[in-house]
C-alpha cells in the first residue's frame, strides 16, 4: 500500500521559501483573501532618497495603480528610459539616480496625477 499523496502540493521551495498552500505563491506574495495593496489616494508620488545607500540617490515612485506583475513590467520600461537599474520593493519602484525630470512626464503620459515629493 503506497503512501497517499497529500492534497495541497508545494509548501516550501528552496528558491522562494515558505509557500502558501492555497494560491501556491510564496508566502510574501500570497494573494489569498487580502487586498493586493491599499488603493491610496490615486496620486503617484516621485521622490528622491539617499538613506542607507552609501550616499547614492535613488528615485522612489509610490502609488502606481498597477498589480505586481504589471508594475514589474512597467518598471522595466522606466529603467530602460532612464538607462539605469532599479527594482520594485513592496509596490514601491526604485530607480537608481535622480531621475525625477525624466520620470514625472512619463508617468503623466499614463494619465496619472503625479506629484514630486520630498528631497
Secondary structure, DSSP 4 states (H G I P E B T S, - for coil): -PPPPPTT---EETTTEEB-TTT-SBGGG--SSS-SS--TTSEEEEEEE-TTTTT--EEEEE-----HHHHHHHHHHHHHHHTS-EEEETTEEEEES--HHHHHHHHHHTT-EEEE---
